Amino acid sequence: MFWGLFFIALQFTVSLSSECVCTTVPCPVEGNNTVIMGNGNANIEYVYAIHNNHEVVISASGTISPGSLDHGTETTSCTQKYSRMLEDDGNQNCDAGHILANRLGGYGNTPINIFPQNASSNRGPYAQFEGNIYDCMKTGASIGYLSWVFYYESVDHTQPYSVLYNANFEGGTCKSLRSQFENS
């Protein structure tokens, strides 16, 4: 009896570690995943669903405040491997894209805040959009309300082909921001 239970526990542990390459931080689970980041000043809820036997982000929303700015972290080798595990375009050249940007307070060492992102989009228009949010928060906005919607070709795909990003602000003079980014 003891060996049977030990074997089941061992199988469960092995299957978990093969699904999530990061073992020292929480990995996404199907349903809601909330992460407080940015020195406690960013609160984002992520919604994950199962695609091709992997958890993938479907949407995210939450708030940031000026105190979250510049309190994020860079990606790690673990989250880079995690991102490549989800990249399904065959190229294995994606960035481990922060959902909530590093400079806005997003943690790069937390797989829940990472998705496989086209490198040119991540370093180009997506980064510029994040810069606009950063500037709004620096110049008078007291709260930023952020939301993302991730689009997939089907439930067989684990890399979104497009991301819709919205930002609204309380305080300051910034207008609402909205953009859709191709991710293929």
HELIX and SHEET records of a PDB file:
HELIX    1   1 PHE A    2  GLU A   19  1                                  18    
HELIX    2   2 GLY A   38  GLY A   40  5                                   3    
HELIX    3   3 PRO A   66  SER A   68  5                                   3    
HELIX    4   4 SER A   77  LEU A   86  1                                  10    
HELIX    5   5 ASN A  102  LEU A  104  5                                   3    
HELIX    6   6 PRO A  111  ASN A  113  5                                   3    
HELIX    7   7 ALA A  119  ARG A  123  1                                   5    
HELIX    8   8 PRO A  125  LYS A  138  1                                  14    
SHEET    1   A 6 GLY A  31  MET A  37  0                                        
SHEET    2   A 6 ALA A  42  HIS A  51 -1                                        
SHEET    3   A 6 HIS A  54  ILE A  64 -1                                        
SHEET    4   A 6 ILE A 143  TYR A 151 -1                                        
SHEET    5   A 6 SER A 162  GLU A 170 -1                                        
SHEET    6   A 6 LEU A 177  GLU A 182 -1                                        
SHEET    1   B 2 ASP A  95  HIS A  98  0                                        
SHEET    2   B 2 ILE A 114  GLN A 117 -1                                        
END                                                                             
